[in-house]
Amino acid sequence: MAQRKKAKTSTAVQPSHRHVRAGFARLRAKRFAEAAQSFQQALALAQGTNELDGEDVARIDHLTGQCLRELHDISGARTHLERALAAAEAFYGAHHVALIPICIDLADVLRALGVWADAKALYERALTVDPTASTVVATLCGLGKILEHVGDLSGAMAHYRKAIALAETHPGRASDALVLAIMHLGRALQLQGDMEGGKVYLQRAMALGSIAFRKEFPEAAASLSRMEMALDGGAIVSRAVH
């Protein structure tokens, strides 16, 4: 007696999931505008359905915010990052480590928009959730920049020094953040009037950046260019003072 063939079963891909997959593919290719559009379409299609849960929504809004930030749409990035944070809070709770990267990205965006108090609160919240997270170095740098803005250079430099110490304690843990912390400290020293001390740190940042930062991070060329301009400026001011 011939055996009956088992019928094949197929699971239909939800419409929103197709757009999420397309968004990830475009994000990997650094096609940020197209990725953001795909993620936004996924979120729109999933409204009123169970295709995406709270964790999915938080992640997709977070990625959309990151894409828009890359496109210099800071206000649009803020909108999606605020939505991501609200969704993550609802899904995980207010003190879960999953909130840390969203808090930091939103704080960076708010700092760029000049919303200093809210940015500071988010950086501090990230530190409170987990003071040992791998993002601590970048968070301390963000807080330092806010203190610079309000004129507290000593407080800012204390944060930069702490960030450097933490990054050096964990080699390779945050090489990009280490370079930025050293650069920020160098610029802060120059703003305080210590031109030679600032120059030493800027030169160190450039040396580290040329080896590690440039290799690992595509945006390093622009960062190194800013370092070189800062270093040249510091040298010019130093010669004028002396």
C-alpha positions in Angstrom: 0.0 0.0 0.0 1.5 3.3 -1.0 2.2 5.7 1.7 0.5 9.1 1.6 2.8 12.0 1.3 2.8 14.3 4.3 1.4 17.6 3.3 3.9 20.5 3.6 3.1 23.2 6.1 4.2 26.8 5.6 4.2 29.7 8.0 3.2 32.9 6.3 5.5 35.8 6.9 3.7 38.7 8.5 3.7 41.9 6.5 5.5 43.9 9.2 8.2 41.2 9.5 9.1 41.6 5.8 9.7 45.3 6.3 11.8 44.6 9.4 14.0 42.1 7.5 14.4 44.7 4.7 15.3 47.3 7.2 18.0 45.2 8.7 19.5 44.4 5.3 19.5 48.1 4.4 21.0 49.0 7.7 23.8 46.6 7.2 24.5 48.2 3.9 24.4 51.6 5.6 21.5 52.7 3.5 20.0 54.6 6.4 17.2 56.5 4.7 15.8 53.2 3.2 16.3 51.3 6.4 14.4 54.0 8.4 11.6 53.9 5.8 11.4 50.1 6.1 11.3 50.2 9.9 8.6 52.9 9.9 6.5 50.8 7.5 6.8 47.8 9.8 5.7 49.8 12.8 2.7 51.3 10.8 1.6 47.8 9.6 1.9 46.3 13.0 -0.4 48.8 14.7 -3.5 47.2 16.1 -2.1 43.7 15.6 0.0 41.2 17.6 2.7 41.0 14.9 5.2 42.9 17.0 5.5 42.7 20.8 6.8 45.5 23.1 10.4 44.3 22.8 10.1 44.4 19.0 8.6 47.9 18.9 11.3 49.2 21.3 14.1 47.8 19.2 12.6 49.0 15.8 11.9 52.5 17.1 15.5 52.5 18.5 17.0 51.5 15.2 14.8 54.0 13.4 16.1 56.8 15.7 19.7 55.7 15.1 19.1 55.8 11.3 17.6 59.3 11.5 20.4 60.5 13.6 22.9 59.3 10.9 20.8 61.3 8.4 21.1 64.4 10.7 17.3 64.4 11.3 17.8 65.0 15.0 14.2 65.9 15.8 12.9 62.8 14.0 15.5 60.7 15.9 14.3 62.2 19.2 10.7 61.2 18.4 11.6 57.6 17.7 14.0 57.2 20.6 11.4 58.6 23.0 8.9 56.0 21.7 11.6 53.3 22.0 12.2 54.2 25.7 8.5 54.2 26.5 8.0 50.8 24.8 11.1 49.4 26.6 9.9 50.7 30.0 6.5 49.1 29.4 8.0 45.8 28.4 11.0 45.4 30.7 10.3 47.8 33.6 12.0 51.1 34.5 15.3 49.7 35.7 16.3 47.0 33.2 19.7 47.0 31.5 18.0 46.9 28.1 17.1 50.6 28.6 20.7 51.7 28.9 21.6 52.1 25.1 18.3 53.8 24.4 18.8 56.2 27.3 22.3 57.1 26.1 21.3 57.5 22.4 18.3 59.7 23.5 20.6 61.7 25.8 23.1 62.3 23.0 20.2 63.5 20.7 18.8 65.8 23.4 22.2 67.2 24.1 22.5 68.0 20.4 19.2 69.8 20.6 20.3 71.8 23.6 17.8 70.0 26.0 20.6 69.8 28.6 18.6 68.9 31.8 16.8 66.0 30.2 20.0 64.7 28.6 21.8 64.9 32.0 19.0 63.0 33.7 19.1 60.2 31.1 22.9 59.8 31.3 22.6 59.6 35.1 19.8 57.1 34.8 21.9 54.9 32.6 24.7 55.0 35.2 22.2 54.2 38.0 20.8 51.1 36.2 24.2 49.6 35.8 27.4 51.5 36.8 29.5 48.7 35.4 28.0 48.5 31.9 30.3 48.7 28.9 28.7 52.0 28.0 29.8 53.7 31.2 32.8 55.4 29.5 30.6 57.0 26.8 28.1 58.0 29.4 30.7 59.8 31.5 31.9 61.6 28.4 28.3 62.8 27.7 27.9 64.0 31.3 31.3 65.8 31.0 30.1 67.7 27.9 27.0 68.8 29.7 29.1 70.1 32.6 31.3 71.9 30.1 28.2 73.6 28.7 27.3 75.0 32.2 30.8 76.2 32.8 31.9 73.5 35.2 35.2 72.6 33.6 36.6 71.0 36.7 33.6 68.7 37.0 33.8 67.9 33.3 37.5 66.9 33.5 36.8 64.7 36.6 34.3 62.8 34.4 36.8 62.5 31.5 39.5 61.3 33.8 37.2 58.7 35.4 36.2 57.6 31.9 39.8 57.2 30.8 40.7 55.2 34.0 37.8 52.9 33.4 38.6 52.3 29.7 42.2 51.7 30.5 41.2 49.2 33.2 39.4 47.2 30.6 41.6 47.1 27.5 39.7 46.9 24.3 36.4 47.3 26.1 35.6 50.7 24.6 38.5 51.9 22.4 36.4 54.5 20.6 35.1 55.9 23.9 38.7 56.0 25.2 39.9 58.0 22.3 37.0 60.5 22.7 37.5 60.8 26.5 41.1 61.6 26.0 40.2 64.1 23.3 37.6 65.8 25.4 40.0 66.0 28.3 42.6 67.6 26.1 40.2 70.2 24.8 38.9 70.9 28.3 42.5 71.5 29.5 43.0 74.0 26.7 39.8 75.8 27.6 41.1 76.0 31.1 44.3 77.6 29.8 46.6 74.6 30.0 47.6 74.6 26.4 50.6 72.2 26.7 48.7 69.8 28.9 45.8 69.8 26.5 48.2 69.2 23.6 49.7 66.1 25.2 46.2 64.5 25.5 45.2 65.5 22.0 48.4 64.0 20.6 47.7 60.8 22.6 44.1 60.7 21.2 45.5 61.0 17.7 48.0 58.3 18.2 45.4 55.9 19.7 42.9 56.8 17.0 45.2 56.2 14.1 45.8 52.6 15.3 42.5 51.5 16.8 39.7 54.0 16.3 40.3 54.5 12.5 40.5 50.8 12.0 37.3 49.8 13.9 35.0 52.8 13.3 34.1 54.2 9.8 33.4 57.6 11.3 36.9 57.9 12.7 38.3 59.9 9.8 36.0 62.9 10.7 36.8 62.5 14.4 40.6 62.5 13.7 40.2 65.5 11.5 38.6 67.4 14.3 41.4 66.3 16.6 44.0 67.6 14.2 42.2 70.9 13.9 42.0 71.1 17.7 45.6 70.3 18.1 46.7 72.8 15.5 44.5 75.4 17.2 46.0 74.6 20.6 49.5 74.9 19.2 48.8 78.3 17.6 47.2 79.6 20.8 50.2 78.2 22.8 52.7 80.0 20.7 50.7 83.2 20.9 50.6 83.0 24.7 54.3 82.2 25.1 
